[in-house]
Amino acid sequence: MTDLRAAIFGASGGIGAALVAQLESSGRYDYIHAGARSLPRTWSPRTVPFCFDLEDEASITGASQEIGEAGPLDLVIVATGILHREDWIAPEKSWRAIDAEAMAKLFAINTIGPAIIAKHILPLMRRNSRCVFATLSARVGSIADNQLGGWHSYRASKAALNMLIRNFAIELSARNPLGIVAAIHPGTAQTPLSNSFIRNIPEGKIFQPEQSAAHILSVIDKLSARDSGGLFAWNGERIPY
């Protein structure tokens, strides 16, 4: 028994499900909490499913209380996000395409939801030893790296998420100097999030969910407390804010 506990928020998505599967196969965690809007599929006996709604704080509060009863957490990954919705939301090519309702939805899913998860989950992280709270972010959320423009709402929602990660890292360091909070760009994974936008991406730059999950866990394994608050690419490269 390792006495290590992990939680994945977004376990029904392509990358989230792959993360749960790889954590299971690693044998490193006694408990893996796998959360989705509806109960995820059946996992191994050490994986406990839970439900939450990213836009309903009460559901996140309830899920966090349930998770906390099992003991402190060593690893949390928020593997949620939205880029487009075919019947409504599309990345803007111009400021003329900005829609207030669509922008609010992107911020609700990409920024506010993960922030509310952090609000309730960070107090449950293990103290006095290494622990990691990570969210999936995006390179296009980097202000310094932005050379193309466009995708206004998505970029802005991820830039705001990256700022929150930096804030949470500062706050967590006072509670646990060995704690780590990080944002990770998983690369372009072949999932419903990106399927409409991968046709022009060169071969070898598109990952299967299992590859992305392996990259994410590899990056997390190499992080130290001095990396807390950073944004990292799938290959471990530090991305400027």
Buried (B, 14 or more C-beta within 10 A) or exposed (E): EEEBBBBBBBBBBBBBBBBBBBBBEEEBBBBBBBBBBEEBEEBEEEBBBBBBBBBEBEBBBBBBEBBBEBBBBBBBBBBBBBBBEEEEBBBBEEEEEEEEEBBEBBBBBBBBBBBBBBBBBBBBBBEEEBBBBBBBBBBBBBEEEBEEEBBBBBBBBBBBBBBBBBBBBEEBBEEBEBBBBBBBBBBBBBBEBBEEBEEEEEEEEBBBBBBBBBBBBEBBEEBEBEBBBBBBBBEBEEBEB
